[in-house]
Amino acid sequence: MILEICASNYQSAINAQNAGAHRIELCSELAVGGITPSYGLIKQVMENLSIPVFVLIRPRSGNFTYSEADFEIMKQDIQICKELGCDGIVSGVLNLDNTVDVERTKELIELSKPLPFTFHRAFDRTPNPFDALKVLMELKVDRILTSGQASSAEKGILILNQLNKLADGLLTILPGSGINPKNILIFKGAGFNEAHCSAVLSPEVKASTTIPMNTPSFLNEGQEMASNIEVIVAMLKLIKN
């Protein structure tokens, strides 16, 4: 089973590699679900990591329906990732009704080639996950990152199992959201070949004297959040056998 770590800063990326993770998804700003990391962060990670690096292409927080300007930024970011030697692209576009924007997603897939393309958790906003799966299979995406349209992958396991069965190996269903050492064997036991998590421990929340920036309490504004090596190692030991 492949363990992908969602790394939202350089330290997380280094921790993931040092712990033995198989791959990272590089992004920034976990508090808003992740956005495209900076050029400098991508470059530094690519220069110092040897494990595969997939990069999230999401120009802003909020919805997944993009303006022409947003879409042009996404395309330029994909080109930059290819120039820097990244190993995969994680992205996707939805229509106003949250169905998959076929034309724009297809354009991003074509631009990403020959890199593999993961359709990210915009999938969990689609009104019918099974219809969305069929569309993405036709577009030949390589994997779909999803919680099974639930608040966590564990809670979405029934839909995840159905999606995995329907995908039938033609693409990878990548469970993500809330996966940890206590539940990762659920996904291995269910036949998933990959799993995605941030491996970030919730810090002790302390009173802050700074003006809040609307950050959820789990993501303490006064503390850098990095993937935890011990958590990653624990999961890798569980899925090894």
LOSE-601953 format. One line per 2 residues: number of its first residue (from 1); their letters; for each residue x, y, z of N, C-alpha, C. Coordinates in Angstrom, 1 decimal. Layout:
NUM) A) X/Y/Z/X/Y/Z/X/Y/Z  ...
***
This chain:
1) MI) 0.8/-1.2/0.0/0.0/0.0/0.0/0.9/1.2/0.0  0.6/2.2/-0.9/1.3/3.4/-1.0/0.7/4.4/0.0
3) LE) 1.6/5.1/0.8/1.2/6.1/1.7/1.6/7.5/1.2  0.7/8.3/0.8/0.9/9.7/0.3/0.7/10.7/1.5
5) IC) 1.7/11.5/1.7/1.5/12.5/2.8/1.3/13.9/2.2  0.2/14.5/2.7/-0.1/15.9/2.2/0.8/16.8/3.0
7) AS) 1.8/17.4/2.3/2.8/18.3/3.0/2.5/19.7/2.6  2.2/20.6/3.6/1.9/21.9/3.4/3.0/22.9/3.6
9) NY) 4.2/22.4/3.9/5.4/23.2/4.0/6.6/22.4/3.9  7.8/23.0/3.9/9.0/22.3/3.6/9.3/21.3/4.7
11) QS) 9.1/21.6/6.0/9.4/20.7/7.0/8.5/19.4/6.9  7.2/19.6/6.6/6.4/18.4/6.4/6.9/17.5/5.3
13) AI) 7.4/18.1/4.2/7.9/17.3/3.1/9.1/16.5/3.5  10.0/17.2/4.3/11.3/16.5/4.7/10.9/15.4/5.7
15) NA) 10.0/15.7/6.6/9.5/14.7/7.6/9.0/13.5/6.9  8.2/13.7/5.9/7.6/12.6/5.2/8.6/11.7/4.6
17) QN) 9.6/12.3/3.9/10.7/11.5/3.3/11.5/10.8/4.4  11.9/11.5/5.5/12.7/10.9/6.5/11.9/9.7/7.2
19) AG) 10.6/9.8/7.2/9.8/8.7/7.9/9.6/7.5/7.0  9.9/7.7/5.7/9.8/6.6/4.7/8.5/6.6/3.9
21) AH) 7.8/7.7/3.9/6.6/7.8/3.1/6.9/7.6/1.6  5.9/7.1/0.9/6.2/6.8/-0.5/6.1/8.0/-1.5
23) RI) 5.3/9.0/-1.1/5.0/10.1/-2.0/4.5/11.2/-1.2  4.6/12.5/-1.7/3.9/13.6/-1.1/3.0/14.3/-2.1
25) EL) 2.0/14.9/-1.5/1.2/15.9/-2.3/1.6/17.2/-1.6  2.2/18.1/-2.4/2.7/19.4/-1.9/1.7/20.5/-2.1
27) CS) 1.4/21.2/-1.1/0.4/22.3/-1.2/0.8/23.4/-0.1  0.0/24.3/0.0/0.1/25.3/1.1/-1.3/25.5/1.7
29) EL) -1.4/26.0/2.9/-2.6/26.4/3.6/-3.6/25.3/3.8  -3.3/24.4/4.6/-4.2/23.3/4.9/-5.5/23.8/5.5
31) AV) -5.4/25.0/6.2/-6.6/25.5/6.9/-7.8/25.8/5.9  -7.4/26.0/4.6/-8.5/26.3/3.6/-8.6/25.1/2.6
33) GG) -8.1/24.0/3.0/-8.2/22.8/2.1/-7.0/22.7/1.1  -6.1/23.6/1.2/-4.9/23.5/0.3/-5.0/24.4/-0.9
35) IT) -3.9/25.1/-1.2/-3.8/25.9/-2.5/-2.4/25.6/-3.0  -2.2/26.1/-4.2/-0.9/25.8/-4.9/0.2/26.4/-4.1
37) PS) 1.3/25.6/-3.9/2.4/26.2/-3.1/3.2/27.2/-4.0  4.0/27.9/-3.3/4.8/28.9/-4.0/5.9/28.3/-4.9
39) YG) 6.4/29.0/-5.9/7.5/28.6/-6.7/8.7/28.2/-5.9  9.0/29.1/-4.9/10.2/28.8/-4.1/10.0/27.5/-3.3
41) LI) 8.9/27.2/-2.8/8.7/26.0/-2.0/8.8/24.8/-2.9  8.2/24.8/-4.1/8.3/23.7/-5.0/9.7/23.5/-5.4
43) KQ) 10.4/24.5/-5.7/11.8/24.4/-6.1/12.7/23.8/-5.0  12.5/24.3/-3.8/13.3/23.7/-2.7/13.0/22.3/-2.4
45) VM) 11.7/21.9/-2.5/11.4/20.5/-2.3/11.9/19.6/-3.4  11.8/20.1/-4.6/12.3/19.2/-5.7/13.9/19.1/-5.6
47) EN) 14.5/20.1/-5.1/16.0/20.0/-5.0/16.5/19.1/-3.9  15.6/18.9/-2.9/16.0/18.2/-1.7/15.3/16.9/-1.4
49) LS) 14.3/16.5/-2.1/13.6/15.3/-1.9/13.8/14.3/-3.1  13.9/13.0/-2.7/14.0/12.0/-3.8/12.8/11.2/-4.0
51) IP) 11.8/11.3/-3.1/10.5/10.6/-3.3/9.6/11.4/-4.2  8.7/10.8/-4.9/7.8/11.5/-5.9/7.0/12.6/-5.2
53) VF) 6.9/13.7/-5.9/6.2/14.9/-5.5/5.1/15.3/-6.4  3.9/15.2/-6.0/2.7/15.6/-6.7/2.4/17.0/-6.2
55) VL) 2.0/17.9/-7.0/1.7/19.3/-6.6/0.2/19.6/-6.8  -0.3/20.2/-5.8/-1.7/20.7/-5.9/-1.8/22.0/-6.7
57) IR) -2.7/22.0/-7.7/-2.9/23.1/-8.5/-4.3/23.7/-8.2  -4.4/24.6/-7.3/-5.6/25.2/-6.9/-5.3/26.7/-6.6
59) PR) -5.7/27.6/-7.5/-5.2/29.0/-7.4/-5.7/29.8/-6.2  -6.8/29.3/-5.5/-7.4/30.1/-4.4/-8.2/29.1/-3.6
61) SG) -8.7/29.6/-2.4/-9.6/28.8/-1.6/-11.0/29.1/-2.1  -12.0/28.5/-1.5/-13.4/28.7/-1.9/-13.9/27.5/-2.8
63) NF) -14.7/27.9/-3.8/-15.2/26.8/-4.7/-14.2/26.4/-5.7  -14.7/25.5/-6.6/-13.8/24.9/-7.7/-14.3/25.3/-9.1
65) TY) -15.0/26.4/-9.1/-15.5/27.0/-10.4/-14.7/28.2/-10.6  -13.9/28.2/-11.7/-12.8/29.2/-11.8/-13.1/30.2/-13.0
67) SE) -12.7/31.4/-12.8/-12.7/32.5/-13.8/-11.7/32.2/-14.8  -11.7/32.9/-15.9/-10.7/32.8/-17.0/-9.3/33.1/-16.4
69) AD) -9.2/34.1/-15.6/-8.0/34.5/-15.0/-7.4/33.4/-14.1  -8.3/32.8/-13.2/-7.9/31.7/-12.4/-7.4/30.5/-13.2
71) FE) -8.1/30.2/-14.3/-7.8/29.1/-15.1/-6.4/29.3/-15.8  -6.1/30.5/-16.2/-4.8/30.8/-16.8/-3.7/30.6/-15.8
73) IM) -4.0/31.0/-14.6/-3.0/30.9/-13.5/-2.7/29.4/-13.3  -3.7/28.6/-13.3/-3.6/27.1/-13.1/-2.7/26.5/-14.2
75) KQ) -3.0/26.9/-15.4/-2.2/26.4/-16.5/-0.8/26.8/-16.5  -0.5/28.0/-16.1/0.9/28.4/-15.9/1.6/27.7/-14.8
77) DI) 0.9/27.5/-13.7/1.4/26.7/-12.6/1.8/25.3/-12.9  0.9/24.7/-13.8/1.3/23.3/-14.2/2.5/23.3/-15.0
79) QI) 2.7/24.3/-15.9/3.9/24.4/-16.7/5.1/24.6/-15.9  5.0/25.4/-14.8/6.1/25.6/-13.9/6.5/24.3/-13.2
81) CK) 5.5/23.5/-12.8/5.7/22.3/-12.1/6.5/21.3/-13.0  6.1/21.3/-14.3/6.8/20.4/-15.2/8.2/20.8/-15.4
83) EL) 8.4/22.1/-15.5/9.8/22.6/-15.7/10.7/22.4/-14.5  10.1/22.3/-13.3/10.8/22.1/-12.1/11.0/20.6/-11.8
85) GC) 10.4/19.7/-12.6/10.6/18.3/-12.5/9.7/17.6/-11.6  8.6/18.1/-11.3/7.6/17.5/-10.4/7.1/16.2/-11.0
87) DG) 6.6/15.3/-10.2/6.2/14.0/-10.6/4.7/13.7/-10.9  3.9/14.7/-10.5/2.4/14.5/-10.8/1.7/15.8/-10.5
89) IV) 0.5/15.9/-11.0/-0.4/17.1/-10.8/-1.7/16.7/-10.1  -2.1/17.5/-9.2/-3.4/17.2/-8.5/-4.2/18.5/-8.7
91) SG) -5.4/18.3/-9.4/-6.2/19.4/-9.7/-7.6/19.0/-10.1  -8.3/19.9/-10.7/-9.7/19.6/-11.2/-10.5/20.9/-11.2
93) VL) -11.6/20.9/-12.0/-12.5/22.0/-12.2/-13.9/21.5/-12.2  -14.8/22.3/-11.5/-16.2/22.0/-11.5/-17.0/23.1/-12.2
95) NL) -18.2/22.7/-12.6/-19.2/23.7/-13.2/-19.9/24.4/-12.0  -20.7/25.3/-12.4/-21.5/26.0/-11.3/-22.4/25.1/-10.5
97) DN) -22.9/24.0/-11.2/-23.7/23.1/-10.5/-22.9/22.0/-9.8  -21.6/22.1/-9.7/-20.7/21.2/-9.1/-20.5/19.9/-9.8
99) TV) -21.0/19.8/-11.0/-20.6/18.6/-11.8/-19.2/18.9/-12.4  -18.5/17.8/-12.9/-17.2/18.0/-13.4/-17.2/18.8/-14.7
101) DV) -16.4/19.9/-14.7/-16.2/20.7/-15.9/-15.3/19.9/-16.8  -15.9/19.2/-17.8/-15.2/18.2/-18.6/-14.1/18.9/-19.5
103) ER) -14.5/20.0/-20.1/-13.6/20.6/-21.1/-12.4/21.2/-20.4  -12.6/21.9/-19.3/-11.4/22.5/-18.6/-10.6/21.4/-17.9
105) TK) -11.2/20.4/-17.3/-10.4/19.4/-16.7/-9.6/18.6/-17.7  -10.2/18.4/-18.9/-9.5/17.7/-20.0/-8.3/18.5/-20.4
107) EL) -8.5/19.8/-20.4/-7.4/20.7/-20.9/-6.2/20.6/-19.8  -6.5/20.6/-18.6/-5.5/20.5/-17.5/-4.8/19.1/-17.6
109) IE) -5.5/18.1/-17.9/-5.0/16.7/-18.0/-4.0/16.7/-19.2  -4.4/17.3/-20.3/-3.6/17.3/-21.5/-2.3/18.1/-21.3
111) LS) -2.4/19.2/-20.6/-1.3/20.1/-20.3/-0.3/19.4/-19.4  -0.9/18.6/-18.5/0.0/17.9/-17.5/0.8/16.8/-18.0
113) KP) 0.4/16.2/-19.1/1.1/15.0/-19.7/2.5/15.3/-20.0  3.4/14.4/-19.7/3.2/13.0/-19.4/3.0/12.7/-17.9
115) LP) 2.9/13.7/-17.1/2.7/13.5/-15.6/1.3/12.9/-15.3  1.3/12.0/-14.3/0.0/11.5/-13.9/-0.9/12.6/-13.3
117) FT) -2.2/12.5/-13.4/-3.1/13.5/-13.0/-4.1/12.9/-11.9  -4.1/13.6/-10.8/-5.1/13.2/-9.7/-6.2/14.2/-9.7
119) FH) -7.4/13.8/-9.7/-8.6/14.7/-9.5/-8.8/14.8/-8.0  -8.7/16.1/-7.5/-8.6/16.2/-6.1/-10.0/16.2/-5.4
121) RA) -10.1/16.7/-4.2/-11.3/16.5/-3.4/-12.5/17.4/-3.9  -12.3/18.2/-5.0/-13.5/18.8/-5.6/-14.5/17.7/-5.9
123) FD) -14.0/16.5/-6.1/-14.9/15.3/-6.3/-15.9/15.2/-5.3  -15.6/15.5/-4.0/-16.5/15.4/-2.9/-17.6/16.5/-2.9
125) RT) -17.5/17.4/-3.8/-18.6/18.4/-4.0/-19.6/18.0/-5.1  -19.2/17.0/-5.9/-20.1/16.7/-7.0/-21.4/16.1/-6.5
127) PN) -22.5/16.4/-7.2/-23.8/15.9/-6.7/-24.1/14.4/-6.8  -23.3/13.7/-7.7/-23.5/12.3/-7.8/-22.1/11.7/-8.0
129) PF) -21.5/11.1/-7.0/-20.1/10.6/-7.1/-19.9/9.5/-8.2  -21.0/8.7/-8.4/-20.9/7.7/-9.4/-20.9/8.2/-10.9
131) DA) -21.7/9.2/-11.1/-21.7/9.9/-12.4/-20.3/10.6/-12.6  -19.8/11.2/-11.5/-18.5/11.9/-11.6/-17.4/10.9/-11.9
133) LK) -17.5/9.7/-11.3/-16.5/8.7/-11.6/-16.5/8.3/-13.0  -17.7/8.1/-13.6/-17.7/7.7/-15.0/-17.1/8.8/-15.9
135) VL) -17.4/10.0/-15.6/-16.8/11.1/-16.4/-15.3/11.1/-16.3  -14.8/11.0/-15.1/-13.3/11.0/-14.9/-12.6/9.8/-15.5
137) ME) -13.3/8.6/-15.5/-12.8/7.5/-16.1/-12.7/7.7/-17.6  -13.7/8.3/-18.2/-13.6/8.7/-19.6/-12.5/9.7/-20.0
139) LK) -12.2/10.6/-19.0/-11.1/11.5/-19.2/-9.8/10.9/-18.9  -9.8/9.7/-18.4/-8.6/8.9/-18.1/-7.7/9.6/-17.1
141) VD) -8.3/10.1/-16.0/-7.5/10.6/-14.9/-6.8/9.3/-14.2  -5.7/9.5/-13.6/-5.0/8.4/-13.0/-5.5/8.0/-11.6
143) RI) -6.0/9.0/-10.9/-6.6/8.7/-9.5/-7.5/9.8/-9.1  -8.4/9.5/-8.1/-9.3/10.4/-7.5/-9.1/10.4/-6.0
145) LT) -8.8/11.6/-5.5/-8.6/11.8/-4.1/-10.0/12.1/-3.5  -10.5/11.3/-2.5/-11.8/11.5/-2.1/-12.0/10.9/-0.7
147) SG) -12.9/11.5/0.1/-13.3/11.0/1.4/-14.6/10.2/1.3  -15.0/9.9/0.1/-16.3/9.2/-0.1/-17.5/10.2/0.2
149) QA) -17.2/11.5/0.0/-18.3/12.5/0.2/-18.8/12.6/1.6  -17.9/12.2/2.6/-18.2/12.3/4.0/-17.2/13.2/4.7
151) SS) -17.4/13.5/5.9/-16.5/14.4/6.7/-15.2/13.7/7.0  -15.1/12.4/6.8/-13.8/11.7/6.9/-13.9/10.5/6.0
153) AE) -12.8/10.0/5.6/-12.7/8.8/4.8/-13.3/7.6/5.5  -13.1/7.5/6.8/-13.7/6.4/7.6/-15.2/6.4/7.5
155) KG) -15.8/7.6/7.6/-17.2/7.7/7.6/-17.8/7.5/6.1  -16.9/7.7/5.2/-17.3/7.5/3.8/-16.9/6.2/3.2
157) IL) -16.6/5.2/4.0/-16.0/4.0/3.5/-17.0/3.2/2.6  -18.3/3.3/2.9/-19.2/2.6/2.0/-19.2/3.1/0.6
159) IL) -19.2/4.4/0.4/-19.1/5.0/-0.9/-17.8/4.7/-1.5  -16.7/4.8/-0.7/-15.4/4.6/-1.2/-15.3/3.2/-1.8
161) NQ) -15.8/2.2/-1.0/-15.8/0.8/-1.5/-16.6/0.7/-2.8  -17.7/1.3/-3.0/-18.5/1.2/-4.2/-17.7/1.9/-5.4
163) LN) -17.0/3.0/-5.1/-16.2/3.7/-6.1/-15.1/2.8/-6.5  -14.4/2.2/-5.6/-13.3/1.3/-5.9/-13.7/0.1/-6.7
165) KL) -14.8/-0.4/-6.4/-15.3/-1.6/-7.2/-15.7/-1.1/-8.6  -16.3/0.0/-8.8/-16.7/0.5/-10.1/-15.5/0.9/-10.9
167) AD) -14.5/1.4/-10.3/-13.2/1.8/-11.0/-12.5/0.6/-11.6  -12.6/-0.5/-10.8/-12.1/-1.8/-11.3/-10.7/-1.7/-11.9
169) GL) -9.8/-0.9/-11.2/-8.4/-0.8/-11.5/-8.1/0.1/-12.7  -9.1/0.7/-13.3/-8.9/1.6/-14.4/-8.4/2.9/-14.0
171) LT) -8.7/3.3/-12.7/-8.0/4.4/-12.1/-8.0/4.1/-10.6  -7.2/4.8/-9.9/-7.0/4.6/-8.4/-7.9/5.4/-7.6
173) IL) -8.6/4.8/-6.7/-9.4/5.6/-5.7/-8.5/5.8/-4.5  -8.2/7.0/-4.2/-7.2/7.4/-3.2/-8.0/8.0/-2.0
175) PG) -8.3/7.1/-0.9/-9.0/7.6/0.2/-8.2/8.7/1.0  -8.8/9.8/1.4/-8.2/10.8/2.2/-9.1/11.5/3.0
177) SG) -8.6/12.0/4.2/-9.4/12.8/5.2/-9.5/12.0/6.4  -8.7/12.4/7.4/-8.8/11.7/8.7/-8.2/10.4/8.8
179) IN) -7.3/10.0/7.9/-6.7/8.7/8.0/-5.5/8.8/8.9  -5.4/7.8/9.8/-4.4/7.8/10.9/-4.1/6.4/11.3
181) PK) -3.1/6.2/12.2/-2.7/4.8/12.6/-3.9/4.0/13.2  -4.9/4.6/13.7/-6.0/3.9/14.3/-7.0/3.3/13.3
183) NI) -7.0/3.9/12.0/-8.0/3.4/11.1/-7.4/3.0/9.7  -6.1/3.2/9.5/-5.6/2.9/8.2/-5.8/1.5/7.7
185) LI) -5.8/0.5/8.6/-6.0/-0.9/8.2/-7.4/-1.1/7.7  -8.3/-0.3/8.0/-9.6/-0.4/7.4/-9.5/-0.3/5.9
187) FK) -8.7/0.6/5.4/-8.6/0.9/4.0/-7.7/-0.2/3.3  -6.7/-0.6/4.0/-5.9/-1.7/3.4/-6.7/-3.0/3.3
189) GA) -7.5/-3.2/4.4/-8.3/-4.4/4.4/-9.4/-4.4/3.4  -9.9/-3.2/3.0/-10.9/-3.1/2.0/-10.4/-3.1/0.6
191) GF) -9.1/-3.3/0.4/-8.5/-3.4/-0.9/-8.0/-2.2/-1.6  -7.8/-1.1/-0.8/-7.3/0.1/-1.4/-5.8/0.0/-1.5
193) NE) -5.2/0.5/-2.6/-3.8/0.3/-2.9/-3.0/1.6/-2.4  -3.7/2.7/-2.1/-3.1/3.9/-1.7/-3.9/4.6/-0.6
195) AH) -3.3/5.4/0.2/-4.0/6.2/1.2/-3.3/7.5/1.3  -4.1/8.5/1.7/-3.6/9.9/1.8/-3.9/10.5/3.1
197) CS) -2.9/11.2/3.7/-3.1/11.8/5.0/-2.1/12.9/5.2  -2.4/13.8/6.2/-1.4/14.9/6.5/-0.5/14.5/7.6
199) AV) -0.9/13.5/8.5/-0.1/13.0/9.6/0.3/14.2/10.6  -0.6/15.2/10.7/-0.4/16.3/11.6/-1.1/16.0/12.9
201) LS) -0.4/16.2/14.0/-1.0/16.0/15.3/-1.6/17.3/15.7  -2.8/17.2/16.4/-3.4/18.4/16.9/-2.6/19.0/18.1
203) PE) -2.2/20.2/18.0/-1.4/20.8/19.1/-2.3/21.2/20.2  -1.6/21.4/21.4/-2.4/22.0/22.5/-2.7/23.4/22.2
205) VK) -4.0/23.7/22.2/-4.5/25.0/21.8/-4.3/26.0/22.9  -3.5/27.0/22.7/-3.2/28.0/23.7/-3.9/29.3/23.4
207) AS) -4.2/30.1/24.4/-4.8/31.4/24.1/-3.8/32.3/23.3  -4.4/33.0/22.3/-3.5/33.8/21.5/-3.8/35.3/21.7
209) TT) -2.7/36.0/21.7/-2.9/37.5/21.9/-2.9/38.2/20.5  -2.8/37.4/19.5/-2.8/38.0/18.1/-4.2/38.1/17.6
211) IP) -4.4/39.0/16.6/-5.7/39.1/16.0/-6.0/37.9/15.1  -7.1/37.1/15.3/-7.3/35.9/14.6/-7.5/36.1/13.1
213) MN) -7.1/35.1/12.3/-7.2/35.2/10.9/-8.2/34.1/10.4  -9.2/33.8/11.2/-10.2/32.9/10.9/-9.7/31.5/10.7
215) TP) -8.6/31.1/11.4/-8.0/29.8/11.3/-8.8/28.9/12.3  -9.2/27.7/11.8/-9.8/26.7/12.8/-8.9/26.5/13.9
217) SF) -9.4/26.2/15.1/-8.7/26.0/16.3/-7.6/24.9/16.2  -8.0/23.9/15.3/-7.0/22.7/15.2/-5.7/23.2/14.6
219) LN) -5.8/24.2/13.7/-4.6/24.8/13.1/-4.2/26.1/13.8  -3.4/26.0/14.8/-3.0/27.1/15.7/-2.2/28.1/14.9
221) EG) -2.7/29.3/14.8/-2.0/30.3/14.1/-0.5/30.6/14.5  -0.3/30.3/15.8/1.0/30.6/16.4/2.0/29.5/16.3
223) QE) 1.6/28.4/15.6/2.5/27.2/15.5/2.5/26.7/14.1  3.7/26.4/13.6/3.9/25.7/12.3/3.4/24.3/12.4
225) MA) 2.6/23.9/11.5/2.0/22.6/11.5/2.8/21.7/10.5  3.4/20.6/11.0/4.2/19.8/10.2/3.8/18.3/10.4
227) SN) 4.0/17.5/9.3/3.7/16.1/9.4/4.6/15.5/10.5  4.0/14.6/11.2/4.7/14.0/12.4/5.4/12.7/11.9
229) IE) 6.7/12.6/12.1/7.5/11.4/11.7/7.0/10.1/12.4  6.7/10.2/13.7/6.3/9.0/14.4/5.0/8.5/13.9
231) VI) 4.1/9.4/13.6/2.7/9.0/13.0/2.9/8.3/11.7  3.7/8.9/10.8/4.0/8.3/9.5/4.6/6.9/9.7
233) VA) 5.6/6.8/10.5/6.3/5.5/10.7/5.3/4.4/11.2  4.4/4.9/12.2/3.4/3.9/12.7/2.5/3.4/11.6
235) ML) 2.1/4.3/10.7/1.2/3.8/9.6/1.9/2.9/8.7  3.2/3.3/8.4/3.9/2.4/7.4/4.2/1.0/8.0
237) KL) 4.4/0.9/9.3/4.6/-0.4/9.9/3.3/-1.2/9.8  2.1/-0.6/10.0/0.9/-1.2/9.9/0.5/-1.8/8.5
239) IK) 0.9/-1.0/7.5/0.5/-1.4/6.1/1.6/-2.2/5.4  2.7/-2.4/6.1/3.8/-3.1/5.4/3.5/-4.6/5.2
241) N) 2.9/-5.2/6.2/2.6/-6.7/6.0/1.3/-7.0/5.5
***
